[in-house]
Amino acid sequence: MLHEPAAKTEKDKAFAVKQKLGIVLFLVYCVIYTGFVLINTLSPVVMEIIVFFGLNLAVVYGFGLILLAIIMGLIYNAICNKAEKELNK
């Protein structure tokens, strides 16, 4: 008995677009995350600065990274869906 996919898949013509976008978004996130790590490593006292609502920079920056990852994921999904519809007709 062969275990094959239930649906036949074809070559994804949007692969190059999705790959390039994924790499760009990954590099952008890496740069921003590197800033977080460098601040914590080189000057951890800076992370104690109260930014707003009584929250320090570490908390705000950390939540910002989480929100950024979610937003970037939604952007990636939207652009990839559009590219797939246009290129895989």
N, C-alpha and C positions, 0 to 999 in steps of 0.2 A: 504494500500500500504506500503510495507516494503522498507526502505531505506538502502540498503546493498552496500558494495563496488562493483564496476563494475568487478574487478578482484579478484579472490580468492587468499588469502594470506596463506602461510604456515609458520611453525615455522622457525625462523631465527636461523640457527645453528652457525652463526658467532656473535651472540649477546654477548657472554662472551668476545670475543676478542675485540669487539668494545667498550664494557663497560669498560674493563680494560684500554684500550688505552685512552679513553676519560678521565678517572679519572687521569691517569698519566699526560696527557697533561694539564689538568686543574690545577693540583697541581704545575707543573713546572711554569705555567703562574702566579699562585697565589704567588709563592715565588718571582718571578721577579717583579711583581706589588707591593708586600709588600715592596721591596727595594725602589721603587719609592715613596711610601707613607711615609716610615720611613725617607728617606732623606728630604722630604718636611716638615715633622713634626719636626724632631729633629735638622736639620741644613739647613734651607731654603736658607741660603747664598750660600751654595755649588751649588745650582741649577742655580746661576747666573754666574758660571764659563763658559767662552767661550770655547767650545770644538773644533769646526772647522767651517769654512765659516761664521764666525760671529754669529753662533747660540749657545745659551747657553745650558747647560746640561738639563734643563727642557724640552726644545723643542726637542732636540735630543732623550732624553729618552722617551718622549711621543710618538714621531713618531716611535721610535723603538718598543714600546709596540704595536702600531697599526700594524706595519709590522709583528711583531712576531705572533700576533693573526691570520693574514691572512696566513702566512706560516704554522703555526700549523694546521689551518683548511684544507689547501691543503694536508698536510702530513696525517692528519686524514682521509680525503676522499680517498687518494690513498691506504693507508693500509687497510681501510675498504672495498673498492672495491675488492682488491686482496683477502682478507679473505672471502668475500661473494662468489666470483667465485670459490674458492677452496673448501669451506665447504658446500655450498648450491647446490651442483651438483645434 
